[in-house]
Amino acid sequence: MARVIFHLDMDAFYASVEQRDNPELRGKPVIVGSPPTQRGVVCAASYEARAFGVRSAMPSVTAGRLCPNGVFVRPRMDRYREESHEIMRMIAETGAVLEPMSIDEAYADVSAVCGAAGEADADACLERAVPLAREIKRRIQSERRLTATIGIASNKLLAKIASDHQKPDGLTLIRESDKVRFLRPLPVRALYGVGRVTEQVLNKAGIETIGDLQDYPGDLRALVGSFGPKLKQYAFGEDDRPVEAGDEIKSISGEETFLKDTDDRAVLRRCLKEQAEDIAARLKRRRLGAHTVQVKVRYGDFTTVTRQISVEDSIVEAADIYRLGCFLLRRDRLVTRPLRLLGLGVSNLREPAGRQLSLL
């Protein structure tokens, strides 16, 4: 059976929502995050700001230096989540199997929608999916006044590469008959699973492009261990990972960067309690319980430490999350000097049991 996979990627999502909601921001370099006069990081940047080198996770002070005329806007995560929900709903309405990857990114298996069952000509199936992709883009543009880029291919690996190929507002199809040739000039970093360290190892061996990987005569396991055979498959555009339905989340967390490093216990307790209450509310909305609680601290020299504890039964109450967070801070003596950042999170999420039992 032929497969038809979309990868949808919203264009500069946070910043685009801000520019849409406030017409005065259109065409300006919008930076979503803390202002450069305060400690914080960039959450997102419009394409106008990216032209100055501004990127997500960059310190706000650096972004302000690179883009002196940048307009800093505080993030509105609830607003972005609302938009994400509406966009994902549009895709689901097509009958696609939807796998959200983040607030602004998703895979969609539209094989059944495009009549791929029993179809021998994979390229014909892929080409039949183009009008559907255009219709999704049109609806996002007309109903949400935002733009999206969609990649179309026979698997997740290629669909993601296709969506990265032409942004913003792009639509790229990688045909099965063209995939090996399409991949050849791309850098090895374009492949799923190839991070900075793996890229450096491959480059050192003279492998810089995917074409180099395709032509490599040796055993890649000598370079990248057990990942070698899978990497070779990826180099030829082969990927059997399924699109998994549902919007299951793996963790919920929050964090705060303080205006001034602090070890004031009252400030830290208040921060932790607010984070616990927010996490508990989000757990209850999703009807989930957590089995792992994690704290994260960052000191003035940017050293970051995380610690976690797991429990046997589901945690859903803010008081329990807060208590475990305090316990971790005390247990591992994490507040021996002022903190720049404090974070709290939960993971290992499942439907909670009928009643709360004792902690491990």
Secondary structure, DSSP 8 states (H G I E B T S, - for coil): ----EEEEEETTHHHHHHHHH-GGGTTS-EEEES-TTSS-BEEEE-HHHHTTT--TT-BHHHHHHH-TT-EEE---HHHHHHHHHHHHHHHHTTT-EEEEEETTEEEEE-TTTTT-TT-S-HHHHHHHTHHHHHHHHHHHHHHH---EEEEEESSHHHHHHHHHHS-SS-EEE--GGGHHHHHTTSBGGGSTT--HHHHHHHHHTT--BHHHHHH--S-THHHHGGGHHHHHHHHTT--------S---SEEEEEEEEEEEE--HHHHHHHHHHHHHHHHHHHHHTT-EEEEEEEEEEETT--EEEEEEEEEEEE--HHHHHHHHHHHHHHTT--SS-EEEEEEEEEEEE---SS-----
